[in-house]
């Protein structure tokens, strides 16, 4: 008898029976496995941008008008432009690694909560300092919104308390860096004025010593008959007054520079404090189970009906006859 050339038909409902059974089994197994995955909790803090005085007058008005249409016009360097760089610096990460934290954590989903006490180095479990610094990037992240300029500091760990503590510690280290390690133009002026004031005081002491020694032998030099004595006395008094005035001016400039330095130091304006997370950020167990079950069902269905799938793929790839 001649062979039939009719294409085989496929009962779609019947073909799904066995793949669904395998998908359910894979989903249950995946759900069981995900129970042993620890929960991760995220904590965030938001810092407001620091107001700058770089834009003024007509340029400031143009910048404000452009901002209303969503166009960003640079108007000078922002004093908080390098905050993210400081937060991502190796110095700050090393300080975090040395900080000791006390927090509660669970080893798995239904594990018993236990108290942990140790530094971030022990939590990351790196073999050396370089790997530990790289591991901090998996725990701490910092970003800056290009439009609102709001800086976000976030941390994600297996303990909500540890995430909150890391964010709080990072903000404190940033504030310490700005106040103690940051250099401003007014600070440089104050340092220069301090050094120059020390030199000016020594010069004033020398001028006073010269005038004192001169007066010991010429107490009434103003009434002296010798013009040279009178001239030398006047010159020494003028030199002393000049040195005294210089010391006074430098002292006032130093104090003004110190005040300006305090005004130049950026102030951290915290919009949202680091919070204690209640809901986990990951893993999404239901999504994992659904994804695995769907992949198993689709893969098993394609394998059982591979001849039908192959035939239809071949028909679709066959070029039309001319």
Secondary structure as UniProt FT lines:
FT   HELIX           12..34
FT   TURN            35..36
FT   STRAND          40..48
FT   HELIX           57..68
FT   TURN            69..70
FT   TURN            79..82
FT   HELIX           83..87
FT   HELIX           90..98
FT   STRAND          100..105
FT   TURN            109..110
FT   STRAND          114..119
FT   HELIX           120..124
FT   HELIX           129..139
FT   STRAND          140..144
FT   TURN            146..148
FT   STRAND          151..157
FT   HELIX           160..176
FT   HELIX           177..181
FT   HELIX           185..217
FT   TURN            219..220
FT   HELIX           221..223
FT   HELIX           227..264
FT   STRAND          269..272
FT   HELIX           285..304
FT   HELIX           306..317
//
